Amino acid sequence: MVEAKARRAAETNRAFVPVRDLNLRSRWQDEARVRQKNTLPRRWARRGSRPSAPKDQRTAHAYIFGAICPEKGKGAGLVMPRCDTSAIYEHLKEISRIVDPGAHAVLILDGAGWHIAHDLVVPDNITLLTLPACAPELNPVENVWQFLRDNWLGDRIFTSYDDILDRCCEAWKRFVAQPWLIMSIGLRKWAYRL
């Protein structure tokens, strides 16, 4: 799919460039809501016992926008108060900033309304490629969210909205500081066969 899209783009510009000569990098993008009414991760306990877990009923929340490049072990993320076209535009600018000079990022994402909005401005070094509908298992960033919740965001009570922001930023920074972890969670054999 990426190869066909690159060929079409090259033919449109009336200059054919073989795909192997293009400096393409696939990146995966998704967003996740983190809220005070948090999820409960699995925990080990003695058989027959019921371990206690904190649960909050307040409703403050924030969104983590994350993109990973499993080939290079890189990630770009933002924590935003809402999920809309302006938020995804800011995230695209952040992704564009970390794309290597002379490279082009093929950003693979789901078909959410703010990803395909007509007024969304996409930077020149990024091409958006949407996944099929109802197939979140194809996006490795879904596994990143599960990892963050299981290890750093779940099973806690956030005291305020600012606490949610701080914990989300801290969790994302800890995640991207470990390139081997991005590679381990994000690499998919089928995605890199061209």
Secondary structure as UniProt FT lines:
FT   HELIX           2..12
FT   TURN            13..14
FT   HELIX           19..21
FT   STRAND          24..35
FT   TURN            47..48
FT   STRAND          61..69
FT   TURN            70..73
FT   STRAND          74..80
FT   HELIX           85..98
FT   TURN            101..102
FT   STRAND          104..109
FT   TURN            113..115
FT   TURN            118..119
FT   TURN            124..125
FT   STRAND          126..130
FT   TURN            133..134
FT   HELIX           136..138
FT   HELIX           141..148
FT   HELIX           149..153
FT   HELIX           161..176
FT   HELIX           179..186
FT   HELIX           189..192
//
